[in-house]
Each structure stands twice: as C-alpha cells, then as structure tokens.
Amino acid sequence: MTDTVALPFWLFAVLAAIAAWAVLERLLVPSVRFLLRRRVNRVIDEVNTRLNIGIRPFQLTKRQVLIDRLVYDARVIEAMQAYAREQNMPREVAQAEVARYAHEIVPAFNAYVYFRAGYWLASRVARSLYRVRVGFADNERLAAIDPEACVVFVMNHRSNMDYILAAFLAAEQTALSYAVGEWARVWPLQQLIRAMGAFFVRRNSGNPLYRRVLERYVNMATQEGVCQAVFPEGGLSRDGRLQPPKLGFLDYMLRGFDPGGRRDIVFVPVGISYDRTLEDRSLVRRLDPAAPRRSKWFVIRTTLGFIAHNLRLMARSRWRRFGYACVNFGAPISMREYCHRHAVDFRALPQDARFPEVERLAGMLMGRVERLIPALPIPLLAAAVLEAPQGQTEFDLKARAYGMIERLQELGAVVIAPAHTREHTLDTAFNMLTLRRLIVESEGRWRPDPQSLDVLAYYANSVAHWPR
C-alpha cells in the first residue's frame, strides 16, 4: 500500500486538470451561481417596490422554457406542418428551422443587467451626448394605468439612440422590451441587447413560418403583460417626416385581445426628437437611389473617424454636446375602452376586416405621436433658413425662428426653447449650424449650403406637420 506509482507527466497533468474541473463544477460554480442569483433577486425585489409596472413572471422565466413553449405552440406547429408540405421537406427539418427562429427571437432578460449596468450606461451615454429633456408627460393618467395592464409605448423612430433614450427615461416606471433590427446582431452587442429584454426581428421577412413564430412570441408577451416599446414606422425616418405605420406588430398584439378579459392593453404615444441625429447624413443619402452603396469598411472607418474627432475635441476642452434630446409622453389609450366605444372585437374579425380596423387605430396613434414630437431649436432654425433661401441676416433668421416658436406654442406644440434662455438657446443652435457648415455667410446674409439642403430639410421636416 506504500509502494510508489510512477506516472508520465502528461497523464498527471490530465488527471490534475480533471480534478480541478470537478472541484470547479461541483463546488465553485454552484456557489457563484447562488451568489449571483441572490443579488439578482434583491434587485428584482427592490425595483418592483418602486416601479409603476412591475417585472412580469414571463420575463423572469428561463429562456429555454420560453423557447420550448414557443416551438411547441399549437399555432406554430400548425404553420410548421403547412410549411413542410409546401416546401416538400421533412417535418424534422422544418422543426429545426422553427427552433432556430425561436432562439433568434426570444430575449434573455436579466434584471441586474437592465437596472444596474444598462440603466447606468444608458443614462451616461444619453446625458453625455445631449441635454435630455422630458417636455411633457401626463403623469396623473400614466400613474392611474392598471398595474396588470400590458403597456405599449408607441414611438416615432428618429435614431438608434431612441433605444437608449427610451430605456433610460422609462426605467423609473418599468422595464421595456422592444424589437431590434438585424444590424445589432454582432458580438457582444447582441448579448447585451438580449439581456436588456429586447428581441431581434428580421425586417421585411417574407417567410411565413418566421412571421408565425414572431407573431406568437409577440402575442405571448402581450398576453403575459410585458411592457413593450414599438416603432410602427418599421425603421428610421430618412427624410425627417413621420412615416406611414406598418401594421404587423399592432396586429400581432390585437388579434388575440379579449376586451372583457382580465388584462387590458394600454397604448402610450411617445414623441422623440433631437437637435442632432447622429445618422442624419447617412439617412438622407439613402433617399438618393443613384448613390453608390457604402462598404462595411467605409462605415466602420467613418464611425471610428467621427469618434476620434470628438475625442480630440474633448481632449482640447472644445467638445460640446449635440444640443437637446427630448421625449414627450402622451395620454394613455385603453384598448378595453376603445373596443367598447367603437364596438369592435379584433378576435372575431377575419383578416380582411381586421386590418382596416388596425389601420384605423394605427392612424389615430400616429396622429397623437405626431403632435407629441417636440420642436427643438435646430429644426426651427433649419425651417427658418429654408423659408428664405435667398439669404437673410442673423437677426432676421432668429426673428423668424422667434415667430415660429410663438405660433407653435399657440397651436399646442411642445417647444424646447425656454423664454428666459431663448436668446442663448438660439445662439447655440445657430453656432451649431455654422460649425457643421449647414449654412454659409455671404455679404452679411446667411444661406443654406447647397450641399446640405437635404440635411436641413431633414431637420425642418420634424416640425413641418404644424401649419405655418
């Protein structure tokens, strides 16, 4: 029993590695997992005491359970079988395709990441880039929303910053779940986005099986009361105007809504605008069908160059924020009351009759959103410049902007130009236009730069829906 056993070094190293792995797996990993889970539970208990709309059990369910629930949903299976017959493929292949779609769509919400890391990062990014303002919020009616209702924030889509700004400003009320395009499916961004409760969507996908899986997930989340944010425009506005709504997401939410059920759906219109949209030039460039397509390397190089330029300005203490970013929250709209008032039950309508009703609702919601889009200094000055393209003095330009502010306020628009700092605000906006070379001076008169007319129009269009 005391004899010495000689082992080759490589075998000793393998046995030592196996022993270390066993210790790690059996002792350390469960302990770390327990500590992390306890910390997450503390965060959930804490935030649920102060949120108007608490975190739903659906959001805390294990991701694999939600994936399985989606894959084996009766309507998904029915669509899978029909798809397999149409494509003449084995059911197992179609089932694997459904599983891939489910893994792609279902988020992995983490309350700690959302309310600690995500909130901190979103607030720092938003406040470092912009002067963030909530121009209007019907707080009394927002606070009176049924805590069990599924609240859906309906927003216009100006920038990819909308995701950050909305999550940051709504974090005191609820945890938002929103759809993100395929542009964000890159490591490690997609892991962070999933942990924040967002789900990925293939825009304009014509695959009926994929659309059915997406529909069932949205319907499941809505029925479970998950608070969501939707952009009915379906993508970023390229010309600065509010785009016609796409009806898919609203239809997914409403086709199973029971007006007499225990859970209401409440839509909250939201208007967002920026003094400077980071993607403005790339967005307006897409309006030109003859413009050559930019390579990914060009986009990466341009983005890195933009970041480096701003870092150099920061190092020289010459950097300034990009003006205002403002969000307005409108009065909530109860679908239970809406259905009773208009005598409509979306569940009972066939598709050809349901879509006109969804379109009618979407038009009403987008009309509310349009009136909530704030009027900011840069868009007002851009509109003033374009109204007199032959040129005007700085004094005349600002006087024209003052006149616009007065008219918009009379019409009920939310204008971010406080009376006591209005002169300074317009001076700052004017300097931003000159620094970006959007306007040029000649013989004491300021005119729009011919190369930047589309960019100026992009900003002016955010207030173009108001009568002049």
Stockholm file with secondary structure:
# STOCKHOLM 1.0

chainA/1-468         MTDTVALPFWLFAVLAAIAAWAVLERLLVPSVRFLLRRRVNRVIDEVNTRLNIGIRPFQLTKRQVLIDRLVYDARVIEAMQAYAREQNMPREVAQAEVARYAHEIVPAFNAYVYFRAGYWLASRVARSLYRVRVGFADNERLAAIDPEACVVFVMNHRSNMDYILAAFLAAEQTALSYAVGEWARVWPLQQLIRAMGAFFVRRNSGNPLYRRVLERYVNMATQEGVCQAVFPEGGLSRDGRLQPPKLGFLDYMLRGFDPGGRRDIVFVPVGISYDRTLEDRSLVRRLDPAAPRRSKWFVIRTTLGFIAHNLRLMARSRWRRFGYACVNFGAPISMREYCHRHAVDFRALPQDARFPEVERLAGMLMGRVERLIPALPIPLLAAAVLEAPQGQTEFDLKARAYGMIERLQELGAVVIAPAHTREHTLDTAFNMLTLRRLIVESEGRWRPDPQSLDVLAYYANSVAHWPR
#=GR chainA/1-468 SS CCCCCCCCHHHHHHHHHHHHHHHIIIIIHHHHHHHHHHHHHHHHHHHHHHCSSCCCHHHHSCHHHHHHHHHTCHHHHHHHHHHHHHHTCCHHHHHHHHHHHHHHHCCCCCHHIIIIIIHHHHHHHHHHHSEEEEEEECHHHHHTSCTTSEEEEEECCCCTHHHHHHHHHHTTTCCCEEEECGGGCSTTHHHHHHHTTCEECCTTCCCHHHHHHHHHHHHHHHHTTCCEEECTTCSCCSSSSCCCCCCHHHHHHHTTCCTTSSCCEEEEEEEEEESSCTTHHHHHHTTCTTSCCCCHHHHHHHHHHHHHHHHHHHHTTCCCCCCEEEEEECCCEEHHHHHHHHTCCGGGSCHHHHHHHHHHHHHHHHHHHHHHSCBCHHHHHHHHHHHCTTCBCHHHHHHHHHHHHHHHHHTTCCBCCCGGGHHHHHHHHHHHHHHTTSEEEETTEEEECGGGHHHHHHHHGGGTTSCC
#=GC SS_cons         CCCCCCCCHHHHHHHHHHHHHHHIIIIIHHHHHHHHHHHHHHHHHHHHHHCSSCCCHHHHSCHHHHHHHHHTCHHHHHHHHHHHHHHTCCHHHHHHHHHHHHHHHCCCCCHHIIIIIIHHHHHHHHHHHSEEEEEEECHHHHHTSCTTSEEEEEECCCCTHHHHHHHHHHTTTCCCEEEECGGGCSTTHHHHHHHTTCEECCTTCCCHHHHHHHHHHHHHHHHTTCCEEECTTCSCCSSSSCCCCCCHHHHHHHTTCCTTSSCCEEEEEEEEEESSCTTHHHHHHTTCTTSCCCCHHHHHHHHHHHHHHHHHHHHTTCCCCCCEEEEEECCCEEHHHHHHHHTCCGGGSCHHHHHHHHHHHHHHHHHHHHHHSCBCHHHHHHHHHHHCTTCBCHHHHHHHHHHHHHHHHHTTCCBCCCGGGHHHHHHHHHHHHHHTTSEEEETTEEEECGGGHHHHHHHHGGGTTSCC
//
